[in-house]
Amino acid sequence: GSDMLVAPVIEEDSTFRQVYLPTGAKWTNAWTDEAYEGGQFINVEAPLEQIPVFFRDDFKLPIKV
């Protein structure tokens, strides 16, 4: 959906990924909890075991208990 952004690495042996965060929201890195303003490109670490994932600032993960 529009509340989650996944940016898989598409270059072999790359450990960083440039990601564009859409305007109109703040985005939080799911791994580091670092927040970014939308409307910009950022460079993030992207080791093989940690695909870059970002959540829109008002996103609530639906979990059934």
Backbone bond lengths (Angstrom), bond angles and torsions (degrees), N, CA, C in turn:
res aa  C-N    CA-C-N  psi(-1)  N-CA   C-N-CA  omega(-1)  CA-C   N-CA-C  phi
1 G - - - 1.430 - - 1.516 111.56 -
2 S 1.284 115.90 -169.40 1.461 120.83 -176.09 1.529 112.76 -85.33
3 D 1.331 118.47 -1.59 1.463 121.39 -178.50 1.521 113.69 -98.75
4 M 1.328 116.78 -4.23 1.456 120.96 -178.08 1.520 109.06 -133.92
5 L 1.325 116.45 137.41 1.454 121.21 179.49 1.521 108.01 -126.33
6 V 1.328 116.94 124.28 1.459 122.94 178.06 1.519 107.11 -115.11
7 A 1.337 116.64 129.89 1.467 121.23 -175.46 1.524 110.06 -124.64
8 P 1.331 117.88 81.25 1.462 119.95 -178.23 1.528 111.61 -64.60
9 V 1.315 115.63 150.31 1.461 121.35 176.48 1.520 107.77 -75.62
10 I 1.325 116.19 131.07 1.465 120.03 -175.84 1.526 112.84 -117.21
11 E 1.335 116.90 3.61 1.457 121.11 177.45 1.525 109.14 -114.88
12 E 1.315 116.01 129.77 1.457 121.50 -178.74 1.528 111.00 -58.91
13 D 1.318 116.46 138.46 1.467 124.86 177.67 1.529 114.38 65.77
14 S 1.309 118.56 12.17 1.464 121.38 178.41 1.524 109.76 -84.10
15 T 1.329 116.75 140.78 1.460 121.21 176.98 1.528 111.50 -118.61
16 F 1.331 116.34 6.84 1.458 122.19 175.43 1.518 108.80 -130.90
17 R 1.326 116.20 157.26 1.470 120.87 179.32 1.516 108.26 -142.04
18 Q 1.335 116.22 132.83 1.459 120.43 171.50 1.524 106.93 -87.00
19 V 1.338 116.08 129.83 1.461 122.06 -175.16 1.523 109.03 -127.54
20 Y 1.341 116.60 134.34 1.461 120.28 172.67 1.521 108.16 -95.58
21 L 1.327 116.70 125.49 1.463 122.43 177.70 1.523 108.51 -99.29
22 P 1.320 118.45 119.50 1.461 121.69 -177.07 1.536 113.14 -58.75
23 T 1.315 114.95 150.85 1.464 121.61 179.72 1.525 111.23 -70.23
24 G 1.311 115.50 164.68 1.458 121.08 173.87 1.509 115.19 94.47
25 A 1.341 117.60 3.62 1.463 119.70 -179.22 1.514 109.83 -162.62
26 K 1.329 114.61 165.25 1.458 120.72 166.72 1.521 106.05 -93.57
27 W 1.321 116.63 150.53 1.456 122.67 -179.32 1.524 109.21 -123.77
28 T 1.333 116.23 137.64 1.457 121.48 -179.03 1.519 109.85 -114.14
29 N 1.332 115.53 130.45 1.454 121.84 176.69 1.529 108.04 -69.48
30 A 1.321 117.05 123.45 1.466 121.83 -176.75 1.525 112.51 -64.62
31 W 1.325 118.49 -25.46 1.461 122.13 -177.35 1.525 112.83 -88.77
32 T 1.337 117.14 -34.60 1.469 120.15 -172.48 1.522 113.93 -113.20
33 D 1.327 117.82 -11.19 1.471 123.69 -174.60 1.526 113.02 64.52
34 E 1.322 117.86 12.43 1.462 120.93 176.92 1.525 109.02 -76.26
35 A 1.338 116.31 133.96 1.468 121.45 -177.59 1.525 110.28 -102.80
36 Y 1.348 115.27 144.90 1.459 122.49 -179.12 1.524 109.10 -134.05
37 E 1.322 116.43 146.07 1.461 121.27 172.01 1.521 108.56 -72.37
38 G 1.323 116.70 143.36 1.454 120.73 174.84 1.523 110.94 -72.17
39 G 1.322 115.88 170.09 1.449 121.30 178.19 1.509 113.87 84.25
40 Q 1.340 117.00 24.73 1.460 119.79 -179.44 1.524 110.95 -148.46
41 F 1.337 114.51 160.59 1.452 121.77 170.85 1.520 107.87 -92.53
42 I 1.335 116.53 139.22 1.462 121.39 174.35 1.522 108.16 -130.33
43 N 1.319 116.76 156.09 1.458 122.55 173.77 1.516 107.87 -108.42
44 V 1.323 116.24 125.94 1.464 120.68 -178.43 1.520 110.22 -127.01
45 E 1.326 115.02 152.17 1.456 119.93 174.17 1.522 108.87 -66.36
46 A 1.321 115.76 141.88 1.461 120.03 -178.30 1.525 110.49 -145.88
47 P 1.337 117.03 66.39 1.459 118.52 175.87 1.530 110.12 -64.77
48 L 1.299 116.43 161.26 1.465 122.27 -175.38 1.529 112.88 -50.40
49 E 1.327 117.62 -38.81 1.467 120.94 -175.75 1.528 113.64 -89.16
50 Q 1.339 118.31 9.42 1.462 120.17 -174.36 1.534 111.13 -144.17
51 I 1.319 116.92 75.77 1.464 121.78 178.62 1.528 108.99 -63.40
52 P 1.339 118.24 132.99 1.463 120.29 178.99 1.535 112.23 -60.81
53 V 1.331 115.59 125.40 1.466 123.05 178.52 1.526 107.55 -133.12
54 F 1.335 115.81 133.98 1.461 121.80 -179.67 1.520 109.35 -129.82
55 F 1.343 115.95 144.23 1.455 122.15 176.94 1.520 109.29 -116.14
56 R 1.335 115.58 138.53 1.468 120.86 174.34 1.525 107.94 -61.99
57 D 1.324 117.32 148.44 1.469 122.41 -171.24 1.521 115.00 -55.99
58 D 1.310 119.34 -28.59 1.470 120.18 -178.83 1.532 112.71 -103.95
59 F 1.322 117.86 15.96 1.462 122.78 -177.66 1.525 111.09 -71.49
60 K 1.317 116.28 134.64 1.465 122.87 174.70 1.522 107.72 -119.95
61 L 1.318 116.41 119.90 1.455 121.38 -179.96 1.524 109.17 -75.60
62 P 1.346 117.33 117.52 1.470 119.44 -179.16 1.529 110.92 -74.84
63 I 1.311 115.77 117.87 1.463 121.04 -179.46 1.525 108.61 -128.19
64 K 1.330 115.94 129.64 1.467 120.62 174.31 1.517 108.16 -95.36
65 V 1.312 115.80 134.40 1.464 120.33 179.86 1.501 109.37 -109.75
